[in-house]
Amino acid sequence: MAKHNLISYKIEDKRTCEICIQAKMTRKKAFPKVERNTNLLELLHSNICELNDILTRGGNRYFITFIDDYSKYTYVYLMKHKDQAW
């Protein structure tokens, strides 16, 4: 509209909002890029979790997950006690 002289516009009137500037900023990557393994079962991730005082039908309170880094295949094993992870 300013190009067609429909409104008057001065460059001095243009202000940039600090919040707008922060919203348009790009974030630094939180984690460096990691090379993934190229063979099955070369690297496994596992974790033991509790079901927060909720029991399954079989009376299991804990579960352990195994995740293959290459294929992302995941296996979940239910346990009644943490010492079953041995």
PETAPE-V920614 format. One record per pair of residues at least 24 apart in sequence whose ideal C-beta (glycine too) atoms are under 6 Angstrom apart, sorted by the first residue. I is the first residue (numbers start at 0). GAP is how many residues later the second one is. If there is no record, write none. Layout:
BEGIN
I,GAP + I,GAP
END
This chain:
BEGIN
36,32 + 36,33 + 39,30 + 39,31 + 40,27 + 42,26 + 47,37
END
